[in-house]
Amino acid sequence: MTKSITIIAILLFFGINAFSQGDTEMWVKISPEITFRFEKSPIEIRWRPDDHIFLPEKYAGKNNFGRTDIMLGVNIGKFKVFNYSKFDEFGRIWTGARLDFNTRALNKKLLINLQTRYFFGVNDKSKNHYYLVQYPRYMVTKNLHLGVLSYGKWDPLKDFDQGNWFIGPSVQYMLPKGFSAHVAVAKDIFHEPVWMTFIRIAYKVKFKSKKETE
């Protein structure tokens, strides 16, 4: 536990230092997530009640804004397929698909997660966009995972290098009773002064079948 706290502190230290260097921008994304799973069922539901980002006002007219995400998915072997809908405080609404591929290597200690997400705007305020996410991490211990977060968002009508692609070190720590914490500090490789600190507290709920609860 002490080791994980030290690593998280180091990541935040580098993030704060990056933010303090001249015109460097530090975006902060706080994204709590609750996952609902069902015993003997491939169905999975994920809910992000307030996916919140803090960034310069030039991007959104204010320095922070929130969004609610809901994902309805099914597990198929090493793949997960979600219907993914998002609703933000500006009245923008998107729906689309998320596809995850998960696998393990190096005696199952290396966890590899690859994601692609494509969203269609439901109203005139909402533009189509897509994400590519790569998240490999190594199990140092059962509870402590160290890795690299690669997180990119693009507009399909613009050049690839006009999007935002953040890459940087991450640490994930498994907490008791289904909770976990994930922190990453990543740099946008297309925009020199832009960094992002990513923070997620996740909670997993597993519902047992009726026979097992009786």
C-alpha positions in Angstrom: 0.0 0.0 0.0 2.8 2.4 0.9 4.5 1.7 -2.5 1.4 2.4 -4.4 0.9 5.7 -2.6 4.5 6.7 -3.4 4.1 6.0 -7.1 0.8 7.9 -7.2 2.5 10.9 -5.5 5.4 10.8 -8.0 3.0 10.8 -11.0 1.1 13.8 -9.5 4.4 15.6 -8.8 5.4 15.3 -12.4 2.0 16.5 -13.5 2.1 19.5 -11.2 5.7 20.3 -12.5 4.5 20.1 -16.1 1.6 22.4 -15.4 3.9 25.0 -13.7 6.3 25.3 -16.7 5.4 28.5 -18.5 2.4 28.2 -20.9 2.0 24.5 -20.3 -1.7 23.5 -20.0 -2.7 20.8 -17.5 -6.1 19.2 -18.1 -7.5 17.2 -15.2 -10.1 14.5 -15.9 -11.9 12.9 -13.0 -14.0 9.9 -14.1 -15.7 7.8 -11.4 -17.2 4.6 -12.7 -19.5 1.9 -11.3 -19.6 -1.5 -13.1 -22.6 -3.9 -12.6 -22.0 -7.5 -13.5 -24.3 -10.5 -13.1 -23.4 -14.1 -12.1 -23.4 -16.5 -15.0 -24.3 -13.7 -17.5 -22.2 -12.0 -20.2 -24.2 -8.7 -19.6 -22.3 -5.8 -18.1 -23.4 -2.2 -17.3 -21.1 0.7 -16.7 -22.1 4.1 -15.3 -20.1 7.2 -15.0 -22.3 9.6 -13.0 -20.1 12.7 -13.4 -17.2 12.4 -15.9 -15.7 15.8 -15.1 -12.9 17.7 -16.9 -11.1 20.8 -15.8 -9.4 22.7 -18.7 -8.8 26.3 -19.9 -11.9 28.3 -20.7 -10.9 28.8 -24.3 -12.1 25.2 -25.0 -15.6 25.2 -23.4 -16.3 28.8 -22.3 -15.7 27.8 -18.6 -12.9 26.0 -16.9 -14.8 22.7 -16.1 -17.8 20.8 -17.3 -19.4 17.4 -16.5 -20.9 14.6 -18.4 -22.9 11.4 -17.7 -22.0 8.2 -19.5 -23.9 4.9 -19.6 -22.7 1.7 -21.2 -24.7 -1.4 -21.9 -22.5 -4.3 -22.9 -21.9 -8.0 -23.4 -18.7 -10.1 -22.9 -17.8 -12.4 -25.8 -14.5 -14.2 -25.0 -11.7 -11.7 -25.0 -14.0 -9.0 -26.5 -16.5 -6.6 -24.9 -19.1 -4.8 -27.0 -21.0 -1.8 -25.6 -23.7 0.5 -26.7 -22.3 3.8 -25.2 -24.3 6.9 -24.7 -23.1 10.3 -23.3 -25.0 13.4 -22.0 -23.3 16.6 -21.1 -24.4 19.8 -19.3 -24.5 21.8 -22.6 -27.3 19.6 -23.9 -25.1 17.6 -26.2 -26.0 13.9 -26.6 -24.1 11.1 -28.3 -24.6 7.4 -28.8 -22.4 4.9 -30.4 -20.4 1.7 -30.0 -17.4 0.7 -27.9 -15.3 -2.4 -28.7 -12.7 -3.7 -26.2 -10.1 -6.4 -26.7 -8.5 -7.8 -23.5 -5.7 -10.4 -23.3 -2.9 -11.4 -21.0 0.8 -12.3 -21.5 4.0 -13.1 -19.5 2.3 -15.7 -17.3 -0.8 -13.6 -17.2 0.9 -10.7 -15.4 0.8 -8.4 -18.4 -2.7 -7.1 -19.0 -3.5 -5.6 -22.4 -6.6 -3.6 -23.1 -7.3 -2.1 -26.5 -10.4 0.1 -27.1 -12.1 1.8 -30.0 -15.2 4.0 -29.6 -17.2 5.8 -32.2 -20.0 8.3 -31.3 -22.7 9.8 -33.4 -24.2 13.2 -32.4 -27.9 12.9 -31.6 -28.6 16.6 -32.0 -27.2 19.6 -33.9 -25.0 20.6 -30.9 -23.2 17.2 -31.0 -20.4 16.4 -33.5 -19.4 12.8 -34.4 -16.1 11.8 -32.9 -14.1 8.7 -32.1 -11.6 7.5 -29.5 -8.6 5.0 -29.5 -7.4 3.8 -26.1 -4.5 1.5 -25.3 -3.9 0.5 -21.7 -1.2 -2.2 -21.1 -0.2 -2.7 -17.5 1.9 -5.1 -15.5 0.8 -6.8 -12.3 3.6 -5.9 -9.8 1.5 -7.4 -7.1 -2.1 -8.7 -7.1 -3.2 -5.2 -6.1 -0.7 -2.9 -7.8 -0.6 -2.5 -11.6 1.9 -0.2 -13.4 1.4 0.7 -17.0 1.0 3.2 -19.8 -2.2 5.0 -20.7 -2.7 6.0 -24.4 -5.9 8.0 -24.8 -6.8 9.8 -28.0 -9.9 11.6 -29.3 -10.5 12.7 -32.9 -12.9 14.4 -35.2 -13.4 12.1 -38.3 -13.6 15.2 -40.6 -10.3 16.7 -39.5 -6.7 15.6 -40.0 -5.4 13.0 -37.5 -2.8 15.3 -36.0 -5.6 17.8 -35.2 -6.9 15.5 -32.5 -5.6 15.0 -28.9 -3.5 12.0 -28.2 -2.3 11.6 -24.6 0.3 9.1 -23.6 1.9 8.6 -20.2 2.6 6.4 -17.2 -0.2 5.1 -15.0 -0.7 3.3 -11.8 -3.8 1.3 -10.7 -4.4 0.0 -7.2 -7.0 -2.5 -6.2 -8.8 -1.5 -3.0 -11.0 -3.6 -0.7 -14.7 -4.4 -1.4 -14.6 -3.9 -5.2 -13.0 -0.5 -5.3 -9.9 0.5 -7.3 -8.0 3.7 -8.0 -6.3 4.6 -11.3 -4.1 7.7 -11.8 -2.2 8.6 -15.0 -0.2 11.7 -16.1 0.0 11.9 -19.9 1.3 14.3 -22.5 -0.6 15.3 -25.7 1.9 14.3 -28.5 0.2 16.6 -31.0 0.1 19.7 -28.9 3.3 20.7 -27.2 2.1 22.4 -24.1 -0.8 20.2 -23.2 -0.8 17.5 -20.5 -3.6 15.6 -18.7 -3.9 14.1 -15.2 -6.4 11.3 -15.3 -8.1 10.1 -12.1 -10.6 7.3 -11.7 -12.2 5.7 -8.7 -14.0 2.6 -9.8 -16.4 0.3 -8.0 -17.6 -3.1 -9.2 -20.8 -4.7 -8.1 -21.5 -8.4 -8.9 -25.0 -9.7 -8.5 -25.3 -13.4 -7.7 -27.9 -15.7 -9.2 -31.1 -16.2 -7.3 -30.3 -19.8 -6.4 -27.0 -18.9 -4.8 -28.6 -16.1 -2.7 -31.4 -18.3 -1.3 
